[in-house]
Amino acid sequence: MESIGTELKAPLGKFRVVGIEPLKHVITSVDDFDKEEEAISTADDQNMKRSCGLDCVYFVYDDKGSCLRDNEDVGQSIIR
């Protein structure tokens, strides 16, 4: 995934978990973490709870705005 806007970009030295509603591409939640592993674990846990393709998809972004993790990393596909 490409680097994108500052709302998805984590603060310097942090990792941001972002929940995005797939059809409207609306950001529904944001949490910042000090450790990459903690952010990935949180995103993976939330993505594993998804019951259909319309549920929020959780991504992890770094402080450069690069996507490090998404629901495809836990075996789910993204609606595009």
ZAMARGU-4260 file (C-alpha; in steps of 0.2 Angstrom, whole numbers, plus 5000, padded with zeros to 4 digits):
<rodrens>
0) 5000/5000/5000 | 5006/5017/4996 | 5011/5031/5009 | 4996/5042/5012 | 4990/5057/5022
5) 4995/5063/5039 | 4979/5057/5047 | 4986/5039/5045 | 5004/5043/5048 | 5009/5039/5066
10) 5018/5052/5077 | 5037/5051/5077 | 5043/5034/5084 | 5025/5027/5085 | 5014/5015/5076
15) 4996/5019/5072 | 4982/5006/5071 | 4968/5013/5060 | 4951/5006/5058 | 4943/5010/5040
20) 4926/5006/5035 | 4928/4997/5018 | 4914/5004/5007 | 4915/5022/5012 | 4934/5023/5016
25) 4930/5032/5032 | 4942/5031/5047 | 4932/5025/5062 | 4946/5023/5075 | 4964/5027/5078
30) 4976/5021/5092 | 4995/5025/5093 | 5007/5012/5101 | 5025/5013/5106 | 5030/4996/5100
35) 5027/4989/5082 | 5023/4972/5089 | 5009/4979/5100 | 5001/4988/5086 | 5002/4973/5075
40) 4994/4962/5088 | 4980/4974/5091 | 4976/4976/5072 | 4977/4957/5070 | 4965/4954/5084
45) 4953/4966/5077 | 4954/4959/5060 | 4951/4941/5066 | 4935/4947/5074 | 4928/4953/5057
50) 4913/4943/5052 | 4909/4950/5035 | 4917/4960/5021 | 4908/4976/5027 | 4916/4976/5045
55) 4930/4988/5048 | 4947/4984/5042 | 4962/4987/5053 | 4979/4993/5047 | 4996/4998/5055
60) 5005/5013/5049 | 5022/5019/5054 | 5028/5037/5056 | 5033/5038/5038 | 5015/5034/5033
65) 5019/5017/5026 | 5006/5003/5029 | 5015/4989/5038 | 5000/4977/5041 | 4982/4974/5035
70) 4969/4961/5036 | 4977/4951/5022 | 4991/4947/5034 | 4979/4936/5044 | 4971/4927/5029
75) 4957/4939/5024 | 4954/4948/5008 | 4950/4967/5006 | 4935/4973/4996 | 4942/4985/4983
</rodrens>
